[in-house]
Amino acid sequence: MINSNRWQHILGVARKAKILADRLKPNDEPYSEDMFLLGLLHDFGYEFTENGEKHAIIAGQILERSGYKYWQDVVNHSDKATDNMSDETFILNCADLSVSPDGKDITMAERVEDIGRRHGKDSTQYLIAFEKLQKLQADTRFSKIESYV
């Protein structure tokens, strides 16, 4: 189930995704709007799971059935970051890792450390977030958005 903190996180990620889209694709307002919507949709799968582990898969399945064009990016956001991320997955991952659980802007490193504190540094959640952070920072697109995350 989605609690009030999760809603704040979702809204924060949507706003951050729009900002990052503006940096990666300036003057493309429809794309920025699409990325805002992607941010709004990225965690709604929590409503349909008790432990949250498969929230992205559940959300992706619902979005695919609905014909949403970025359904795969919703699925990918909770996986380890791949070396060939789409722009949309890159934006969503950066936004998700730079917004706290209660919707506040934090650095990506702070977010990963918070995940480690809440879940343990040996948890799957932490290990995925840590690896994702490294891959995002090594991505050539990161220099365009670095000051915003």
Secondary structure, 3 states (H helix, E strand, C coil): CCCHHHHHHHHHHHHHHHHHHHHHCCCCHHHHHHHHHHHHHCCHHHHHCCCCCCHHHHHHHHHHHHCCCCHHHHHHCCCCCCCCCCHHHHHHHHHHCCECCCCCECCHHHHHHHHHHHHCCCCHHHHHHHHHHHHHHHCCCHHHHHHHC
